[in-house]
Each structure stands twice: as C-alpha cells, then as structure tokens.
C-alpha cells in the first residue's frame, strides 16, 4: 500500500484536481463504492486503461487518493488524511449528484468478473 501523500491541500488545488470530467467521475465512484481498481473504473467510465491510469495518478499526486496492492490488483480509495472539508465536499457531491454518475454505476453493476477484495480480519 502506498503511503498517503503529505501535501497541503488548499481549496484551489483541490478544485483544480476535480476540474476534469474523468477525474471527477472516478472520485465520485470511489466515494460511493469505497474503493475501485482500474479495470472497474474502465468498465464504469468506458475509457481506456491508459486514460484511467493517468487520471488516477494525477489524483494520487494531488493527495486525494491512495492505493493498495492485492495480488495483481491495485485498489484506489480516498486518502484518509484528507481534511474534513474536502471529505464533506466529496460526500455531498456524490450523494447529491447520483444522476451525474448513474450510467457509470449501471455499467459497473453489469461488469462481470470484478476482482475480489480480501476480507479484513481481526487478530
């Protein structure tokens, strides 16, 4: 798993990161689903692997996403160290704009062979 980036996130850099349709859709889908891998985002957004990967890399460099590796899969989730105001913006944006990602969610739901997530366990 990659370490969360220690970038100072301010409103200008935050909104610049969101100022692209593909990046915004990726973030809203990850907000709604908790975590997604590149193949799931490719199916949901109907874009190529290089395009999705490039946008995910940009979101990581902005400090908005972190990733974890599980076998051959890399799963992306929201950076837990995001400031509360940024988390709230993403939560409200996702909850209040489901129509914006409705087609993406439908394609994701129809995707076959989604990667399995390892179940967390307590020791």
N, C-alpha and C positions, 0 to 999 in steps of 0.2 A: 504494500500500500504506500502511496506517495504521501509525504508529509504535507500538511496544509501549508500553503504559502503564507508567509508573514508579510503581506503587503498592506499598506494603509489604504483602505478603501474609502473613497470620498464619493459624494453624490455624482460628480462629473464623471469619474472613471467608471462607476457602477452603470450609469445610464449609457455611456459610450459602449460598454460591453453588451448592452441589451439592444443597441441600435441596429440590429440586423435580424431579419425575419428568421433565418435558420437558427441563430444563437438563441433568440428569444423562445422559439418553439422548443428547442432542446431543453432549455432551462425550465420552462413550464411543464413539460412532460416529466422531467426528472423530479420536479417539485411534487407532481401528482403521484408518480409511481415510486418515489423514494430513491431508486437507483435504476439505471439502464445501461446496457452495453451498446457498443457501436452498431452491432447488427440489428438490435431492436430499434434504435433511432433511425437507421437506414430504412427499415421497413415502415416505420411510423411516418417519417417525413418524406419518404420516397425520393431520397437523394443518394448519391454515390458515396462509397466508403471514404475516398479521399476528402470530399467536401465535408462530410460529418466529422471526420477526424481532425481536420484543420480547424473547424469551429470549436470542437471540444478542447483542442489545445489552446485556443485563444481564451476560452472561458477559464481554463486552468491557470493561464498566465495572468488573468485578471484577478485570480484568487477566489472565483465564485464556485469552482468545482474541485473536488478531489477524486482520486481513483483508487481502486484496489484490484489486485490481480487474483483471479481464482482459476487455476489451470490455464487454459488457452484464452479465457475471457478477461477483459478489463471492464469493470463496472464503475460508472461515474455517479457521484452523488453530490449534493450541495455541501459546500465547505461548512463544517460545524462551527468554525470560528468567525463566520460572517457576523457583522454587527446586527443587533436586534432589528434595527430599522430596515436593513436590507432583507432579512428573513421575512419580515412582515410585508414588505413590498411584493416579494415573490409569492408568498402565501395568498395574499389578496388578489394579485394579478391572476394567479392560476384559478382560484375559486370563483372569481367574478367574470372570467372570460373563457369559460369552457367551450363556448361556440368557436373561439379562435383556434382551438386545438381538437375540436370534435372529430374531424376527418382523420387526424393523426392518431387519436385514441382508438378509433374504429379500425384503422389499419393495424395498429399494434395488437388489438384484441384478436384479429384474424390471423396473426402471424403464427405459423406452426414452428415447432422445434425451438421454442425460446430456451435460452440457457437456464439451467437450474442454478439456484443460489444455494450455497452451503448453509445449512441450518446452524445458527449460533447455539452454543450450549453453555451451560453453567457448570463450573467445576465444584 
